[in-house]
Amino acid sequence: MVIGFSCGVFHKMQNNSNERFSEKSIDRFCDAGANAIELMCHTTEHLTHLLLKNHRYIDRFDHISIHAPAVAYDDDVMSHELLQQIEGLCKTFVINSVVFHPDMVKNWDVLNTYTAIPVAIENMDERKKSFRTHDDVKNLLDKYPFGLVIDLQHCFANDPAMQLARDLHVSFFDRIVGYHISGYDVESLHVPLFEKKQNVIINELQRKDVPIIIESTFDVYGDADVEMRYILERL
């Protein structure tokens, strides 16, 4: 099984957001049993940091994905600069997928021209105005050859009965390139599953052959080990 963490899950304990890419931080994920990682890049600074620094220790993972900055991608200078940086990372590391927030993208044709970027989208949570539903996702994936990362916490936030998750699996089973998973709390968006005991979220991990990325955020470093064990024991 390929399972790991978003590298932003320790942000509460870190003084600088670039610490998420440090070897010490990466070691903690490995110590928790991770063989996958998602490079959470909130800003262009994160992309630049990864491109300029020597981070070869990231290559130890079986799966590496990138979470692209959530900006309004269009046919403009800023968007092309960001996409060129992401493309550079795809040439530096073996990147399996680059996940975009689809509600932020204004011009999908632009993303589709960057053939070196393995574009994937994720379904959105209840705070968003679009891409929360099966039909929104389908309308896009019927037109473009992108992969799908099913965020099961987002499914739960929109539909606690998890029929949304089942519908996404039925329609896009062969196009799923990964999962995002965490517990849900209306005040704190990504909380540990071992605290919330929302096993209905874990139960919808229908494909065991694609990477699972844990997005739960932790108050202490040791919580990553607890969260990993909690999820694996229920698969």
Secondary structure, DSSP 8 states (H G I E B T S, - for coil): --EEEETTTTGGG-SSGGGGGSHHHHHHHHHTT-SEEEEE--SHHHHHHHHHS--GGGGGSSEEEEE-------SSHHHHHHHHHHHHHHHHS---EEEE-GGG-S-HHHHHH-TTS-EEEE---TT-SSS-SHHHHHHHHTTS--EEEEEHHHHHHH-TT-HHHHHHHHHHGGGEEEEEE-B--SSSSSB-HHHH--HHHHTT---SSS-EEE----SSTTHHHHHHHHHHTT-
